[in-house]
Amino acid sequence: MRKLSFTLLAMLCFSVFSCKSQSNMKNSLMETEIKNVVKAFAKAGEERNVAAYDAILHQNFRVIANQYPTPDKTSIIPLEGYVGLIEKGVIGGTKFDILFKQINIADHSATVLAHFKTAEGGGQLVTLLLVKNQDGKWQLIADMATQIKE
């Protein structure tokens, strides 16, 4: 009886560790996919490559812009408006190094806090919300940035 109990306990422990290991691998893979989407987003903005946004930005993408267009306003800019600002050269064109501060994943949704750092050391502290689309691919659905001075 003791051998049977010990065997069952050992099997239970192995299965728990196996599940945790698989869960960690899944989260690690999702984190890599999310980081790749964020990097592609920054690169597309740097190059003002609006065609790249088709795969990166969700159809309901929004930018929350505090103190825009004037210091007393907050604007919510939809996808079309954001792409228009990129095309006109109003925004974009800046190269950023991305320092990931925090990534929280909850099944099909994620929150990313990242420092989009300029060569001078300033840049933006960016909060990005991502969702998985119908094809299981991560896309950005919201962006809110706070300017950082050097």
MARKOL-914847 format. One record per residue (C-alpha): residue number from 1; x, y, z; residue in one letter. Coordinates in steps of 0.25 Angstrom, whole numbers, plus 5000, padded with zeros to 4 digits. Example, Ala and Ser with C-alpha at 12.3 -4.5 7.8 and 13.67 -1.06 7.14 Angstrom:
2
   pos     xx     yy     zz   code
     1   5049   4982   5031      a
     2   5055   4996   5029      s
This chain:
150
   pos     xx     yy     zz   code
     1   5000   5000   5000      m
     2   5011   5010   5003      r
     3   5018   5007   4990      k
     4   5005   5010   4983      l
     5   5003   5023   4991      s
     6   5017   5027   4988      f
     7   5016   5024   4973      t
     8   5003   5032   4972      l
     9   5009   5044   4980      l
    10   5021   5043   4970      a
    11   5012   5043   4958      m
    12   5004   5055   4963      l
    13   5017   5063   4966      c
    14   5022   5060   4952      f
    15   5009   5064   4945      s
    16   5009   5077   4953      v
    17   5023   5080   4949      f
    18   5020   5077   4935      s
    19   5008   5086   4934      c
    20   5016   5097   4940      k
    21   5027   5095   4931      s
    22   5017   5095   4919      q
    23   5010   5107   4924      s
    24   5024   5115   4926      n
    25   5028   5110   4911      m
    26   5014   5116   4906      k
    27   5016   5129   4913      n
    28   5030   5130   4909      s
    29   5026   5128   4894      l
    30   5015   5138   4895      m
    31   5024   5148   4902      e
    32   5034   5147   4890      t
    33   5022   5148   4880      e
    34   5017   5161   4888      i
    35   5031   5167   4888      k
    36   5033   5164   4873      n
    37   5019   5172   4870      v
    38   5024   5184   4879      v
    39   5037   5184   4872      k
    40   5030   5183   4858      a
    41   5021   5195   4862      f
    42   5033   5203   4866      a
    43   5040   5200   4853      k
    44   5028   5203   4845      a
    45   5027   5217   4852      g
    46   5041   5220   4850      e
    47   5040   5217   4835      e
    48   5026   5222   4834      r
    49   5023   5209   4827      n
    50   5007   5209   4828      v
    51   5006   5196   4820      a
    52   5013   5189   4832      a
    53   5002   5193   4841      y
    54   4992   5184   4834      d
    55   4998   5172   4842      a
    56   5002   5180   4854      i
    57   4990   5188   4858      l
    58   4976   5183   4861      h
    59   4964   5189   4853      q
    60   4960   5196   4866      n
    61   4973   5202   4869      f
    62   4973   5215   4877      r
    63   4984   5224   4882      v
    64   4981   5232   4895      i
    65   4988   5245   4894      a
    66   4988   5253   4907      n
    67   4990   5268   4905      q
    68   4988   5267   4890      y
    69   4985   5275   4882      p
    70   4986   5286   4893      t
    71   4991   5284   4907      p
    72   4976   5285   4912      d
    73   4971   5273   4903      k
    74   4972   5258   4903      t
    75   4969   5252   4889      s
    76   4966   5238   4885      i
    77   4971   5236   4871      i
    78   4966   5224   4863      p
    79   4974   5216   4854      l
    80   4971   5224   4842      e
    81   4975   5237   4849      g
    82   4988   5231   4854      y
    83   4991   5225   4840      v
    84   4988   5239   4834      g
    85   4997   5246   4844      l
    86   5008   5236   4840      i
    87   5006   5238   4825      e
    88   5007   5253   4827      k
    89   5020   5253   4835      g
    90   5013   5259   4847      v
    91   5018   5247   4856      i
    92   5027   5236   4853      g
    93   5041   5236   4847      g
    94   5048   5234   4861      t
    95   5057   5222   4864      k
    96   5055   5216   4877      f
    97   5062   5205   4885      d
    98   5051   5198   4893      i
    99   5053   5194   4908      l
   100   5042   5185   4912      f
   101   5038   5189   4927      k
   102   5027   5179   4929      q
   103   5018   5169   4921      i
   104   5005   5164   4927      n
   105   4999   5153   4919      i
   106   4984   5148   4921      a
   107   4981   5137   4911      d
   108   4977   5145   4899      h
   109   4980   5159   4904      s
   110   4993   5166   4909      a
   111   4998   5179   4914      t
   112   5012   5184   4911      v
   113   5020   5195   4918      l
   114   5032   5199   4911      a
   115   5042   5211   4910      h
   116   5043   5215   4895      f
   117   5057   5221   4897      k
   118   5063   5231   4888      t
   119   5078   5232   4885      a
   120   5078   5245   4894      e
   121   5072   5236   4906      g
   122   5058   5242   4906      g
   123   5047   5237   4898      g
   124   5033   5231   4903      q
   125   5028   5222   4914      l
   126   5018   5215   4906      v
   127   5006   5206   4911      t
   128   5001   5197   4900      l
   129   4989   5188   4900      l
   130   4989   5175   4891      l
   131   4979   5165   4887      v
   132   4979   5152   4879      k
   133   4972   5154   4866      n
   134   4963   5143   4860      q
   135   4975   5136   4854      d
   136   4982   5135   4868      g
   137   4992   5146   4864      k
   138   4996   5157   4874      w
   139   4991   5172   4870      q
   140   4992   5185   4877      l
   141   4978   5191   4880      i
   142   4983   5203   4889      a
   143   4995   5212   4891      d
   144   4997   5222   4902      m
   145   5010   5229   4903      a
   146   5016   5239   4913      t
   147   5028   5247   4908      q
   148   5041   5246   4916      i
   149   5051   5257   4917      k
   150   5066   5254   4917      e
